[in-house]
């Protein structure tokens, strides 16, 4: 356990699937050789295949104190990075349309907006994903090189690129498949929770660029931080797949009130557009309690009262959404 | 076949128990000695020469053992490479070692060369072609400190008192010199060494240029089979051999 723990809360009711976070991350961290296919941050459509395909069903994580097996996803599961034939079209005067190559067959939100059917109504929502910077990281346990460590000062999980030998046990062990192998460097890499930005008092790039303002960042153990309030005080944010046993430090406010034709004013529990079974699959059985709490807060506000939880979720300004305190976490040398 | 496999497993277990409990090992008996030929041809010739050069030198068949599963999540692996042929020659103040083994699959490739210019100055970046392949590799391990005593380092990458040097060759990534003093302490030195690897007719012939090691030095060998997802301690290994 680290002395402090940075955490993120994402309000899924506000995500519009625009991938601005994805691009912010990509431009900052994965615009290098060997990183074309990797998205440390991606937004995928749920229900759906996910990125890499079927990551939520292939294994990894903990069970009864033991790491669970998993295959390595393949490049076909992630989707090969593609380029366009601009040269031929623009400079060589060939009259063919601009086409991607290799032919795209998968990607970081390949089945965008397909979703699922609930009786006769379609439903879907977006799930932005980064490394969960788990309290009990399966990747860390799996690495025989001890190349992965959890920063004592702020709980961020990083891979030491000097120690990594590219064995990829970490990729297999991660139940969220948020570690990527760079074949050019022969090493694995992952989201670093923008620690160089946090150390300067700046919030993570994905959060800073989010037009939906759905990300909240702070120390989970700081009573003043929005993440502490959302997760531990209001208890309206949950980790993804808690049964994988790694105790993620990224939390989600579940989608709780998407309207459905003809059911205006009805709660998700009375007439769900998103089946509760599916939300339970993602967030565990506690999701029902969270939805009950969220609906009570909504009712309070609609009846003229003031819901602190909802006011916080609106997240009007950066001061509300983020509490980055580098001086709190720095290690005294 | 089944009895043979059981015997192999039993002997590997016994061996590992002995190695783990004692950490260090008594130097092997003469049955595990390797003769070194004084070669009339040059180092270059040995590194790049084909069978014509190496067939002059007698091969010692060194038995390989498969490490037992190291992690609960490891897929089981059959013994596909039971033996490595070792040939040694001294030339030009170097010890040249050739390891030769049968391997039905050629798991090596040529990776796209990375341009010298920084990636941010280029529109196109070098892609990762595959994330789930592992490459054939081999290594020679010997004590870092010349020691005429009766104790050999632990076979598991040496130990605190007996550090080892590991000359590692990879069919795709080339050669590198590593140091270790016990399991999971292996470190790259940043140095490489002259080597060559040729895959022909279902067989690897890999040649290492080592510093000249004195008679009585213990050496051990390892082979990784890419198609069996070998990397790390998931590999084939020999017990210590002694240079004559």
Interface residues (C-beta under 8 A of the other chain):
Chain A: X31 X32 X33 X34 X35 X36 X37 X38 X66 X67 X68 X69 X70 X72 X73 X74 X75 X78 X80 X81 X83 X142 X144 X145 X146 X165 X166 X167 X168 X169 X171 X172 X173 X180 X181 X182 X183 X184 X186
Chain B: X70 X71 X72 X73 X75 X111 X112 X114 X119 X120 X124 X125 X126 X127 X128 X129 X130 X131 X132 X173 X184 X186 X231 X232 X233
